Amino acid sequence: MDLFTSSWSALRTAVAELADEDFARPSGCTGWLVRDLVCHLVIDAQDVLITLATPASSEPTRSAATYWNVVKTPTGDDPLDALTVRLAAAYQEPWLLKFHLDDVGSAAGRAAGLADPAARVETRDQVLTAGDYLSAYVLEWTLHHLDLVARLPDAATPPAEALSGARALLEQIVGEEFPRSFGDADALLVGTGRRAPTAAETTALSGLAARLPFALG
């Protein structure tokens, strides 16, 4: 729960500190500009609010790790991705996107802080405890924070504790540990296919290199 709060707060702060021209730069998400990624974060925040307001009475069917599925590497051609691009363009001015993310994102953060970690919620036809659901989103926030700053060298990076927590969850999801020589950010970027491993990293990965990337959905 604390990692959800810190990672989400850091990501929203990073967006708030962007210059207007940064919104037109490429992000680390294939086919998306920074403005498209920020629009996606607005939708994510709405999903958090909807899920926390959707109680379930049945036993949990997923955990923080099994919430995620390993999927084919995105190409940027998915219809929902294209919809996000069109929606982001409709904002026209970066301050509108900043305002909407701050508005909805703050509400999602407050709802998370008020949630009972043991309460059961439903999303994507699955049931999780609120604690597991919010823990799953630490990986989402941290990966997208890395996407946000991929080509913005002066922007703030994710907090160290969020990077560590996201790495641990990714390793749990895929059932593999990345070499200890990998920093947490590098494990996340290489592990999810956001960048290719160097020759030295490929050697360190050994047999795991053949299984990369682990795209999540």
Residue frames as a rotation matrix with the C-alpha (Angstrom) as fourth column:
MET 1
0.573 0.820 0.000 0.00
0.820 -0.573 0.000 0.00
0.000 0.000 -1.000 0.00
ASP 2
0.474 -0.474 -0.742 2.83
0.121 -0.800 0.588 2.41
-0.872 -0.368 -0.322 0.86
LEU 3
-0.613 -0.737 0.286 4.62
0.356 0.066 0.932 1.58
-0.706 0.673 0.222 -2.38
PHE 4
0.003 0.699 0.716 1.45
0.996 -0.067 0.062 2.33
0.091 0.712 -0.696 -4.33
THR 5
0.827 0.385 -0.409 1.29
0.471 -0.872 0.132 5.76
-0.306 -0.302 -0.903 -2.73
SER 6
0.172 -0.849 -0.499 4.95
-0.023 -0.510 0.860 6.63
-0.985 -0.136 -0.107 -3.19
SER 7
-0.637 -0.439 0.634 5.20
0.564 0.295 0.771 5.36
-0.525 0.849 0.059 -6.77
TRP 8
0.160 0.798 0.581 1.96
0.977 -0.211 0.020 7.05
0.138 0.565 -0.814 -7.86
SER 9
0.791 0.087 -0.606 2.86
0.311 -0.909 0.276 10.32
-0.527 -0.407 -0.746 -6.16
ALA 10
-0.193 -0.957 -0.217 6.30
0.089 -0.238 0.967 10.33
-0.977 0.167 0.131 -7.79
LEU 11
-0.533 0.049 0.845 4.85
0.821 0.273 0.502 9.64
-0.206 0.961 -0.186 -11.23
ARG 12
0.545 0.811 0.213 2.23
0.834 -0.550 -0.040 12.39
0.085 0.200 -0.976 -10.94
THR 13
0.579 -0.426 -0.695 4.89
0.111 -0.804 0.585 14.83
-0.807 -0.416 -0.418 -9.73
ALA 14
-0.509 -0.805 0.304 7.10
0.386 0.101 0.917 13.96
-0.769 0.584 0.260 -12.69
VAL 15
-0.147 0.553 0.820 4.23
0.978 -0.043 0.204 14.72
0.148 0.832 -0.534 -15.07
ALA 16
0.787 0.510 -0.347 3.45
0.582 -0.801 0.144 17.99
-0.205 -0.315 -0.927 -13.29
GLU 17
0.290 -0.779 -0.556 7.06
0.027 -0.574 0.819 19.11
-0.957 -0.252 -0.145 -13.75
LEU 18
-0.144 -0.331 0.932 7.17
0.902 0.343 0.261 18.47
-0.406 0.879 0.250 -17.51
ALA 19
-0.648 -0.070 -0.758 7.64
-0.220 -0.936 0.275 21.40
-0.729 0.345 0.591 -19.86
ASP 20
0.383 0.891 -0.244 4.99
-0.495 -0.025 -0.869 21.84
-0.780 0.453 0.431 -22.54
GLU 21
0.201 -0.357 -0.912 7.39
-0.967 0.077 -0.244 20.80
0.157 0.931 -0.330 -25.29
ASP 22
-0.755 -0.508 0.416 8.07
-0.597 0.794 -0.114 17.50
-0.272 -0.335 -0.902 -23.47
PHE 23
0.020 0.868 0.496 4.57
-0.328 0.474 -0.817 16.30
-0.944 -0.146 0.295 -24.26
ALA 24
0.782 0.255 -0.569 5.44
-0.599 0.054 -0.799 16.06
-0.173 0.966 0.195 -27.96
ARG 25
-0.288 -0.945 -0.153 8.54
-0.957 0.291 -0.001 13.93
0.045 0.146 -0.988 -27.37
PRO 26
0.080 0.268 -0.960 8.55
-0.321 0.919 0.229 10.14
0.944 0.290 0.160 -27.82
SER 27
0.441 0.065 0.895 7.93
-0.889 0.168 0.425 8.06
-0.123 -0.984 0.132 -24.70
GLY 28
-0.662 -0.710 0.241 9.29
-0.693 0.702 0.165 4.64
-0.286 -0.058 -0.956 -23.89
CYS 29
-0.034 0.739 0.673 5.99
0.035 0.673 -0.738 3.07
-0.999 -0.002 -0.049 -25.03
THR 30
-0.783 -0.320 0.534 6.02
0.479 0.238 0.845 1.91
-0.397 0.917 -0.033 -28.65
GLY 31
-0.430 0.594 0.680 4.07
0.753 -0.179 0.633 4.33
0.498 0.784 -0.370 -30.83
TRP 32
0.628 0.712 -0.315 3.22
0.757 -0.464 0.460 6.75
0.182 -0.527 -0.830 -28.02
LEU 33
-0.151 -0.552 0.820 4.32
0.066 -0.833 -0.549 10.30
0.986 -0.029 0.162 -27.38
VAL 34
-0.953 -0.210 -0.217 4.60
0.235 -0.065 -0.970 11.53
0.189 -0.976 0.111 -23.81
ARG 35
-0.609 0.782 0.132 1.14
-0.792 -0.596 -0.131 13.10
-0.024 -0.185 0.983 -24.13
ASP 36
0.092 0.633 -0.769 -0.32
-0.535 0.682 0.498 9.71
0.840 0.366 0.402 -25.11
LEU 37
-0.479 -0.357 -0.802 1.29
0.433 0.699 -0.570 8.07
0.764 -0.620 -0.180 -22.09
VAL 38
-0.988 0.130 0.082 -0.08
-0.142 -0.563 -0.814 10.76
-0.059 -0.816 0.575 -19.77
CYS 39
-0.212 0.959 -0.190 -3.54
-0.922 -0.132 0.365 10.24
0.325 0.252 0.912 -21.25
HIS 40
-0.008 0.130 -0.991 -3.17
-0.021 0.991 0.130 6.52
1.000 0.021 -0.005 -20.54
LEU 41
-0.866 -0.357 -0.350 -2.34
0.339 0.096 -0.936 7.38
0.367 -0.929 0.038 -16.92
VAL 42
-0.642 0.732 0.228 -5.62
-0.766 -0.615 -0.186 9.29
0.004 -0.294 0.956 -16.66
ILE 43
0.215 0.721 -0.658 -7.43
-0.658 0.606 0.448 6.14
0.722 0.337 0.605 -17.81
ASP 44
-0.379 -0.443 -0.813 -5.41
0.307 0.769 -0.561 4.05
0.873 -0.462 -0.155 -15.35
ALA 45
-0.984 0.010 0.176 -6.42
-0.161 -0.461 -0.873 6.37
0.073 -0.888 0.455 -12.51
GLN 46
-0.164 0.985 -0.051 -10.06
-0.964 -0.149 0.221 5.97
0.210 0.085 0.974 -13.52
ASP 47
0.123 0.151 -0.981 -9.61
-0.194 0.973 0.125 2.19
0.973 0.175 0.149 -13.47
VAL 48
-0.814 -0.459 -0.356 -8.25
0.271 0.243 -0.932 2.36
0.514 -0.855 -0.073 -9.93
LEU 49
-0.763 0.586 0.274 -11.25
-0.633 -0.590 -0.501 4.39
-0.132 -0.556 0.821 -8.80
ILE 50
0.112 0.843 -0.527 -13.71
-0.855 0.352 0.380 2.04
0.506 0.408 0.760 -10.53
THR 51
-0.129 -0.229 -0.965 -12.08
0.070 0.968 -0.239 -1.08
0.989 -0.098 -0.109 -9.10
LEU 52
-0.951 -0.277 -0.136 -11.89
0.154 -0.044 -0.987 0.21
0.268 -0.960 0.084 -5.54
ALA 53
-0.549 0.829 0.109 -15.59
-0.775 -0.456 -0.438 1.08
-0.313 -0.325 0.892 -5.81
THR 54
0.197 0.578 -0.792 -16.46
-0.757 0.603 0.251 -2.42
0.623 0.550 0.556 -7.08
PRO 55
-0.262 -0.309 0.914 -16.61
-0.903 0.414 -0.118 -4.74
-0.342 -0.856 -0.387 -4.04
ALA 56
-0.109 0.181 -0.977 -16.66
-0.533 0.819 0.211 -8.51
0.839 0.544 0.007 -4.39
SER 57
0.426 0.352 0.833 -17.91
-0.901 0.251 0.355 -11.17
-0.084 -0.902 0.424 -2.00
SER 58
0.972 -0.062 -0.229 -16.27
0.005 0.970 -0.241 -14.26
0.237 0.234 0.943 -3.53
GLU 59
0.578 -0.816 -0.022 -12.80
0.376 0.242 0.894 -15.58
-0.724 -0.525 0.447 -2.75
PRO 60
0.271 -0.559 -0.784 -9.84
-0.703 -0.671 0.236 -13.94
-0.657 0.487 -0.575 -4.53
THR 61
0.910 0.039 0.412 -8.92
0.242 0.758 -0.605 -15.51
-0.336 0.651 0.681 -7.85
ARG 62
0.477 -0.787 0.391 -5.74
0.445 -0.167 -0.880 -13.52
0.758 0.594 0.270 -8.43
SER 63
0.424 -0.478 -0.770 -2.84
0.762 -0.271 0.588 -12.10
-0.489 -0.836 0.250 -6.45
ALA 64
0.525 -0.305 -0.795 -0.62
-0.327 -0.934 0.142 -9.11
-0.786 0.186 -0.590 -7.19
ALA 65
-0.567 -0.823 -0.025 1.59
-0.388 0.240 0.890 -11.32
-0.727 0.514 -0.456 -9.36
THR 66
-0.671 0.320 0.669 -1.09
0.616 0.742 0.263 -13.36
-0.412 0.589 -0.695 -11.13
TYR 67
0.347 0.709 -0.614 -3.04
0.151 -0.689 -0.709 -10.16
-0.926 0.154 -0.346 -11.92
TRP 68
0.089 -0.442 -0.893 -0.53
-0.833 -0.525 0.177 -9.78
-0.547 0.727 -0.414 -14.77
ASN 69
0.770 0.083 0.633 -0.27
0.251 0.872 -0.419 -11.98
-0.587 0.482 0.651 -17.84
VAL 70
-0.410 -0.887 -0.213 2.80
-0.088 -0.193 0.977 -12.35
-0.908 0.419 0.001 -20.04
VAL 71
0.663 0.739 0.119 1.61
0.168 0.007 -0.986 -11.35
-0.729 0.674 -0.119 -23.52
LYS 72
0.299 -0.517 0.802 2.99
0.952 0.101 -0.290 -10.74
0.069 0.850 0.523 -27.00
THR 73
-0.592 -0.617 -0.518 5.18
0.631 -0.755 0.177 -7.67
-0.501 -0.222 0.837 -27.35
PRO 74
0.438 0.819 -0.370 2.97
0.387 -0.543 -0.745 -4.66
-0.812 0.183 -0.555 -28.18
THR 75
-0.298 -0.497 0.815 3.34
0.948 -0.052 0.315 -3.24
-0.114 0.866 0.486 -31.68
GLY 76
-0.801 0.077 -0.594 1.40
0.026 -0.986 -0.162 -0.03
-0.598 -0.145 0.788 -31.16
ASP 77
-0.866 0.461 -0.194 -1.35
-0.252 -0.067 0.965 -1.20
0.433 0.885 0.174 -33.53
ASP 78
-0.675 0.650 -0.349 -3.89
0.736 0.557 -0.385 -2.23
-0.055 -0.516 -0.855 -30.89
PRO 79
-0.076 0.730 0.679 -7.23
0.578 -0.523 0.626 -0.39
0.813 0.440 -0.382 -31.36
LEU 80
0.774 0.361 -0.521 -7.26
0.630 -0.346 0.695 0.70
0.071 -0.866 -0.495 -27.73
ASP 81
-0.175 -0.904 -0.391 -3.76
0.771 -0.373 0.516 2.13
-0.612 -0.211 0.762 -28.13
ALA 82
-0.679 -0.031 0.734 -4.93
0.633 -0.532 0.563 4.07
0.373 0.846 0.380 -31.17
LEU 83
0.427 0.897 0.117 -7.92
0.627 -0.386 0.677 5.35
0.652 -0.216 -0.727 -29.20
THR 84
0.459 -0.347 -0.818 -5.58
0.758 -0.327 0.564 6.65
-0.463 -0.879 0.113 -26.51
VAL 85
-0.648 -0.743 0.171 -3.60
0.703 -0.495 0.511 8.57
-0.295 0.451 0.842 -29.13
ARG 86
-0.353 0.594 0.723 -6.74
0.530 -0.510 0.677 10.19
0.771 0.623 -0.135 -30.52
LEU 87
0.670 0.625 -0.400 -8.01
0.663 -0.262 0.701 11.04
0.334 -0.735 -0.590 -27.05
ALA 88
0.052 -0.749 -0.660 -4.66
0.813 -0.352 0.464 12.57
-0.580 -0.561 0.591 -26.07
ALA 89
-0.755 -0.345 0.557 -4.66
0.639 -0.577 0.509 14.75
0.146 0.740 0.656 -29.19
ALA 90
0.142 0.925 0.352 -8.11
0.657 -0.353 0.666 16.05
0.740 0.137 -0.658 -28.27
TYR 91
0.403 -0.029 -0.915 -6.68
0.854 -0.348 0.388 17.72
-0.329 -0.937 -0.115 -25.16
GLN 92
0.698 -0.148 0.700 -4.73
0.464 -0.652 -0.600 20.09
0.545 0.744 -0.386 -27.44
GLU 93
0.342 -0.573 0.745 -3.01
-0.587 -0.749 -0.307 21.90
0.734 -0.332 -0.593 -24.55
PRO 94
-0.375 -0.583 -0.721 -0.61
0.183 0.716 -0.674 20.11
0.909 -0.384 -0.162 -22.17
TRP 95
-0.870 0.021 0.493 -2.00
-0.459 -0.401 -0.793 21.95
0.181 -0.916 0.358 -19.14
LEU 96
0.165 0.986 -0.013 -5.37
-0.943 0.162 0.291 20.27
0.289 -0.035 0.957 -19.71
LEU 97
0.360 -0.125 -0.924 -3.78
-0.009 0.990 -0.137 16.83
0.933 0.058 0.356 -19.49
LYS 98
-0.737 -0.673 -0.062 -1.84
0.107 -0.026 -0.994 17.88
0.667 -0.739 0.091 -16.40
PHE 99
-0.553 0.602 0.576 -5.01
-0.821 -0.509 -0.257 19.18
0.139 -0.615 0.776 -14.79
HIS 100
0.463 0.798 -0.385 -7.03
-0.721 0.592 0.360 16.05
0.515 0.111 0.850 -15.56
LEU 101
0.051 -0.512 -0.857 -4.30
0.240 0.840 -0.487 13.73
0.969 -0.181 0.166 -14.28
ASP 102
-0.885 -0.381 0.268 -3.92
-0.128 -0.354 -0.927 15.77
0.448 -0.854 0.264 -11.11
ASP 103
-0.255 0.889 0.380 -7.67
-0.949 -0.305 0.076 15.80
0.184 -0.341 0.922 -10.58
VAL 104
0.694 0.552 -0.463 -8.43
-0.514 0.830 0.218 12.13
0.504 0.086 0.859 -11.20
GLY 105
0.009 -0.797 -0.604 -5.02
0.152 0.598 -0.787 10.95
0.988 -0.085 0.127 -10.01
SER 106
-0.742 -0.230 0.629 -5.36
-0.517 -0.401 -0.756 12.70
0.427 -0.886 0.179 -6.66
ALA 107
0.229 0.915 0.331 -8.75
-0.970 0.186 0.157 11.09
0.082 -0.357 0.931 -6.18
ALA 108
0.630 -0.057 -0.774 -7.31
-0.151 0.969 -0.194 7.65
0.762 0.239 0.602 -6.99
GLY 109
-0.466 -0.879 -0.101 -4.52
0.023 0.101 -0.995 8.24
0.884 -0.466 -0.027 -4.49
ARG 110
-0.530 0.346 0.774 -6.98
-0.835 -0.371 -0.406 9.23
0.147 -0.862 0.485 -1.76
ALA 111
0.577 0.796 -0.181 -9.19
-0.768 0.605 0.209 6.22
0.276 0.019 0.961 -2.50
ALA 112
0.249 -0.580 -0.776 -6.17
0.070 0.810 -0.583 3.92
0.966 0.091 0.242 -2.24
GLY 113
-0.728 -0.585 0.357 -5.22
-0.252 -0.256 -0.933 5.46
0.638 -0.769 0.039 1.10
LEU 114
-0.270 0.736 0.621 -8.71
-0.961 -0.169 -0.219 4.86
-0.056 -0.656 0.753 2.45
ALA 115
0.315 0.445 -0.838 -9.03
-0.620 0.765 0.174 1.29
0.719 0.464 0.517 1.14
ASP 116
0.518 -0.101 0.849 -9.02
-0.673 0.565 0.478 -1.71
-0.528 -0.819 0.224 3.48
PRO 117
-0.412 -0.772 -0.485 -6.16
-0.909 0.306 0.285 -3.92
-0.072 0.558 -0.827 2.20
ALA 118
-0.866 0.075 0.495 -8.17
-0.036 0.977 -0.212 -7.05
-0.499 -0.201 -0.843 3.07
ALA 119
0.118 0.968 -0.221 -11.32
-0.402 -0.157 -0.902 -5.93
-0.908 0.195 0.371 1.25
ARG 120
-0.419 -0.209 0.884 -12.11
0.593 0.674 0.441 -7.82
-0.688 0.708 -0.159 -1.96
VAL 121
0.019 0.365 -0.931 -12.55
-0.537 -0.781 -0.317 -5.97
-0.843 0.506 0.181 -5.23
GLU 122
0.296 0.177 0.939 -13.40
0.590 0.739 -0.326 -7.06
-0.751 0.650 0.114 -8.75
THR 123
0.236 -0.236 -0.943 -11.72
-0.684 -0.729 0.011 -6.07
-0.690 0.642 -0.334 -12.00
ARG 124
-0.347 -0.362 -0.865 -11.34
-0.921 0.307 0.241 -7.74
0.178 0.880 -0.439 -15.40
ASP 125
0.537 0.708 -0.459 -13.70
-0.558 0.706 0.436 -10.48
0.633 0.022 0.774 -14.18
GLN 126
-0.120 -0.626 -0.770 -11.23
0.448 0.658 -0.605 -11.37
0.886 -0.418 0.201 -11.44
VAL 127
0.899 0.407 0.163 -11.31
0.007 -0.385 0.923 -10.91
0.438 -0.828 -0.349 -7.67
LEU 128
-0.201 -0.965 -0.168 -8.36
0.475 0.054 -0.878 -9.62
0.857 -0.256 0.448 -5.64
THR 129
0.287 0.158 -0.945 -7.86
0.902 -0.377 0.211 -8.11
-0.323 -0.913 -0.251 -2.24
ALA 130
0.989 0.084 0.120 -7.51
0.117 -0.946 -0.302 -4.34
0.088 0.313 -0.946 -2.47
GLY 131
0.512 -0.859 0.000 -3.98
-0.390 -0.232 0.891 -4.71
-0.765 -0.456 -0.454 -1.12
ASP 132
-0.132 -0.545 0.828 -2.97
0.536 0.664 0.522 -7.09
-0.834 0.512 0.204 -3.91
TYR 133
0.595 0.429 0.680 -4.66
0.804 -0.287 -0.522 -4.95
-0.029 0.857 -0.515 -6.54
LEU 134
0.970 -0.235 -0.061 -2.82
-0.230 -0.970 0.074 -1.83
-0.077 -0.058 -0.995 -5.44
SER 135
0.217 -0.931 0.293 0.45
-0.193 0.253 0.948 -3.76
-0.957 -0.262 -0.125 -5.16
ALA 136
0.173 -0.090 0.981 0.03
0.848 0.520 -0.102 -4.89
-0.501 0.849 0.166 -8.76
TYR 137
0.877 0.266 0.399 -0.20
0.447 -0.756 -0.479 -1.27
0.175 0.598 -0.782 -9.81
VAL 138
0.559 -0.777 -0.289 3.21
-0.188 -0.458 0.869 -0.47
-0.807 -0.432 -0.402 -8.34
LEU 139
-0.289 -0.644 0.708 4.64
0.579 0.471 0.665 -2.29
-0.762 0.602 0.237 -11.36
GLU 140
0.375 0.527 0.763 2.37
0.924 -0.284 -0.257 -0.31
0.081 0.801 -0.593 -13.72
TRP 141
0.983 0.030 -0.183 3.33
0.065 -0.979 0.193 3.04
-0.173 -0.201 -0.964 -12.21
THR 142
0.303 -0.951 -0.068 7.04
-0.109 -0.105 0.988 2.25
-0.947 -0.292 -0.136 -12.11
LEU 143
-0.240 -0.344 0.908 7.27
0.814 0.437 0.381 0.95
-0.528 0.831 0.175 -15.67
HIS 144
0.513 0.507 0.693 5.32
0.816 -0.538 -0.211 3.93
0.266 0.673 -0.690 -16.98
HIS 145
0.845 -0.351 -0.403 7.49
-0.068 -0.819 0.570 6.32
-0.530 -0.454 -0.716 -14.98
LEU 146
-0.203 -0.936 0.289 10.48
0.240 0.238 0.941 4.81
-0.950 0.260 0.176 -16.78
ASP 147
-0.035 0.287 0.957 8.56
0.994 0.106 0.005 5.21
-0.100 0.952 -0.289 -20.07
LEU 148
0.877 0.466 -0.114 7.82
0.465 -0.885 -0.042 8.83
-0.120 -0.016 -0.993 -19.24
VAL 149
0.663 -0.674 -0.326 11.46
-0.400 -0.686 0.607 9.80
-0.633 -0.272 -0.725 -18.69
ALA 150
0.564 -0.452 0.691 12.96
0.611 0.791 0.018 7.52
-0.555 0.412 0.723 -21.36
ARG 151
0.006 -0.546 0.838 13.99
0.915 -0.336 -0.225 10.49
0.404 0.768 0.497 -23.51
LEU 152
0.686 0.205 0.698 13.88
-0.084 -0.930 0.357 13.17
0.722 -0.303 -0.621 -20.83
PRO 153
-0.018 -0.820 -0.572 17.28
0.558 0.466 -0.686 12.95
0.830 -0.332 0.449 -19.11
ASP 154
-0.792 -0.313 0.524 16.54
-0.165 -0.716 -0.678 15.81
0.587 -0.624 0.516 -16.72
ALA 155
0.199 0.959 0.204 13.23
-0.609 -0.042 0.792 14.41
0.768 -0.282 0.575 -15.46
ALA 156
-0.217 -0.219 0.951 12.91
-0.955 0.249 -0.160 12.76
-0.202 -0.943 -0.263 -12.05
THR 157
-0.547 -0.052 -0.836 13.19
-0.385 0.902 0.195 8.96
0.744 0.428 -0.513 -12.07
PRO 158
0.518 0.796 -0.311 11.09
-0.090 0.413 0.906 6.53
0.850 -0.442 0.286 -10.00
PRO 159
0.437 -0.335 0.835 11.88
-0.898 -0.203 0.389 6.21
0.039 -0.920 -0.390 -6.28
ALA 160
-0.568 -0.778 -0.268 14.40
-0.743 0.625 -0.240 3.51
0.354 0.063 -0.933 -5.38
GLU 161
-0.683 0.331 0.651 11.86
-0.336 0.649 -0.682 1.61
-0.648 -0.685 -0.333 -3.28
ALA 162
0.452 0.863 -0.225 9.38
-0.585 0.096 -0.806 1.55
-0.674 0.496 0.548 -6.19
LEU 163
0.181 -0.486 -0.855 12.04
-0.907 0.253 -0.336 0.22
0.380 0.836 -0.395 -8.56
SER 164
-0.824 -0.530 0.197 13.00
-0.561 0.719 -0.410 -2.48
0.076 -0.449 -0.890 -6.08
GLY 165
-0.342 0.787 0.514 9.38
-0.329 0.412 -0.850 -3.46
-0.880 -0.460 0.118 -5.42
ALA 166
0.556 0.549 -0.623 8.53
-0.749 0.007 -0.662 -3.52
-0.360 0.836 0.415 -9.13
ARG 167
-0.246 -0.735 -0.632 11.55
-0.860 0.466 -0.207 -5.68
0.446 0.493 -0.747 -9.90
ALA 168
-0.853 -0.076 0.517 10.62
-0.397 0.737 -0.548 -8.14
-0.339 -0.672 -0.658 -7.17
LEU 169
0.113 0.974 0.197 7.09
-0.385 0.225 -0.895 -8.39
-0.916 0.025 0.400 -8.53
LEU 170
0.432 -0.021 -0.902 8.29
-0.899 0.064 -0.433 -8.87
0.067 0.998 0.008 -12.11
GLU 171
-0.642 -0.735 -0.219 10.59
-0.696 0.678 -0.236 -11.67
0.322 0.001 -0.947 -10.96
GLN 172
-0.612 0.510 0.605 7.65
-0.261 0.592 -0.763 -13.28
-0.747 -0.625 -0.229 -9.16
ILE 173
0.392 0.820 -0.416 5.46
-0.660 -0.064 -0.749 -12.99
-0.641 0.568 0.516 -12.25
VAL 174
0.463 -0.264 -0.846 7.94
-0.803 0.279 -0.526 -14.63
0.375 0.923 -0.083 -14.61
GLY 175
0.986 -0.038 0.161 9.37
-0.054 0.846 0.531 -17.09
-0.156 -0.533 0.832 -12.08
GLU 176
0.381 -0.912 0.151 12.94
0.775 0.226 -0.591 -15.96
0.505 0.342 0.793 -12.73
GLU 177
0.656 -0.290 -0.697 15.51
0.362 -0.689 0.628 -13.78
-0.662 -0.664 -0.347 -10.98
PHE 178
0.872 -0.423 0.247 17.52
0.039 -0.443 -0.896 -11.30
0.488 0.791 -0.370 -12.98
PRO 179
0.093 -0.927 -0.363 21.26
0.769 0.299 -0.565 -11.24
0.632 -0.227 0.741 -12.32
ARG 180
0.551 0.076 -0.831 22.28
0.750 -0.482 0.453 -9.24
-0.366 -0.873 -0.322 -9.26
SER 181
-0.584 -0.811 -0.034 24.62
0.678 -0.511 0.528 -7.29
-0.446 0.285 0.848 -11.55
PHE 182
-0.359 0.568 0.741 21.51
0.613 -0.455 0.646 -5.67
0.704 0.686 -0.185 -13.04
GLY 183
-0.982 0.186 0.015 20.28
-0.148 -0.725 -0.673 -2.53
-0.114 -0.663 0.740 -11.37
ASP 184
-0.402 0.900 0.170 16.55
0.376 0.332 -0.865 -2.49
-0.835 -0.284 -0.472 -10.68
ALA 185
0.253 0.501 -0.828 15.76
-0.532 -0.643 -0.551 -0.08
-0.808 0.580 0.104 -13.54
ASP 186
-0.484 -0.509 -0.712 17.85
-0.874 0.240 0.422 -2.14
-0.044 0.827 -0.561 -15.98
ALA 187
-0.922 0.200 0.332 16.13
0.138 0.970 -0.202 -5.37
-0.362 -0.140 -0.922 -14.90
LEU 188
0.001 0.993 -0.119 12.74
0.224 -0.117 -0.968 -3.77
-0.975 -0.026 -0.222 -15.57
LEU 189
0.220 0.057 -0.974 13.72
-0.766 -0.608 -0.209 -2.19
-0.604 0.792 -0.090 -18.89
VAL 190
-0.677 -0.538 -0.502 15.47
-0.732 0.563 0.383 -5.26
0.076 0.627 -0.775 -20.28
GLY 191
-0.861 0.325 0.392 13.03
0.103 0.865 -0.492 -7.73
-0.499 -0.383 -0.778 -18.73
THR 192
0.123 0.992 -0.018 9.98
0.282 -0.053 -0.958 -6.10
-0.951 0.113 -0.286 -20.31
GLY 193
0.022 -0.168 0.986 11.65
0.975 0.222 0.016 -5.41
-0.221 0.961 0.169 -23.65
ARG 194
0.888 0.318 -0.332 11.89
0.279 -0.947 -0.160 -1.65
-0.365 0.049 -0.930 -23.26
ARG 195
0.429 -0.771 -0.471 15.51
-0.899 -0.416 -0.136 -1.86
-0.091 0.481 -0.872 -24.31
ALA 196
0.766 -0.242 -0.595 17.73
-0.069 0.890 -0.451 -4.61
0.639 0.386 0.665 -25.68
PRO 197
0.855 -0.516 -0.041 20.38
0.158 0.184 0.970 -6.08
-0.493 -0.837 0.238 -23.38
THR 198
0.397 -0.831 -0.391 24.01
-0.915 -0.392 -0.097 -5.22
-0.073 0.396 -0.915 -24.01
ALA 199
0.234 -0.401 -0.886 26.43
-0.370 0.806 -0.463 -8.00
0.899 0.436 0.040 -24.90
ALA 200
-0.810 -0.572 0.130 27.62
-0.301 0.215 -0.929 -8.14
0.504 -0.792 -0.346 -21.30
GLU 201
-0.357 0.765 0.536 24.06
-0.867 -0.057 -0.495 -8.26
-0.348 -0.641 0.684 -20.01
THR 202
0.517 0.522 -0.678 23.17
-0.767 0.634 -0.096 -11.05
0.380 0.570 0.728 -22.44
THR 203
-0.282 -0.714 -0.641 26.09
-0.178 0.695 -0.697 -13.07
0.943 -0.083 -0.323 -21.10
ALA 204
-0.892 -0.048 0.449 24.98
-0.446 -0.060 -0.893 -12.44
0.070 -0.997 0.032 -17.51
LEU 205
0.020 0.996 0.091 21.41
-0.983 0.036 -0.182 -13.43
-0.185 -0.086 0.979 -18.37
SER 206
-0.826 -0.412 0.384 22.59
-0.334 0.907 0.256 -16.79
-0.454 0.083 -0.887 -19.72
GLY 207
-0.824 0.503 0.262 19.59
0.565 0.695 0.443 -18.99
0.040 0.514 -0.857 -20.61
LEU 208
-0.092 0.826 -0.557 17.11
0.614 -0.393 -0.685 -16.36
-0.784 -0.405 -0.471 -19.46
ALA 209
-0.609 -0.219 -0.762 18.06
-0.324 -0.808 0.491 -14.18
-0.724 0.546 0.422 -22.44
ALA 210
-0.978 0.208 0.016 16.22
0.113 0.463 0.879 -16.56
0.175 0.862 -0.477 -24.79
ARG 211
-0.315 0.917 -0.246 12.95
0.948 0.290 -0.135 -15.99
-0.052 -0.275 -0.960 -22.93
LEU 212
-0.403 0.116 -0.908 13.01
0.243 -0.943 -0.229 -12.20
-0.882 -0.313 0.352 -23.20
PRO 213
-0.824 -0.014 0.567 11.09
-0.373 -0.739 -0.561 -10.00
0.427 -0.674 0.603 -23.40
PHE 214
-0.606 0.691 -0.395 8.33
0.794 0.497 -0.349 -10.45
-0.045 -0.525 -0.850 -20.82
ALA 215
-0.778 0.454 0.434 5.63
-0.237 -0.852 0.467 -8.07
0.581 0.261 0.771 -22.04
LEU 216
-0.854 0.450 -0.259 2.81
0.437 0.353 -0.827 -7.70
-0.281 -0.820 -0.499 -19.50
GLY 217
-0.687 0.700 0.193 -0.88
-0.326 -0.535 0.779 -7.15
0.649 0.473 0.596 -19.96
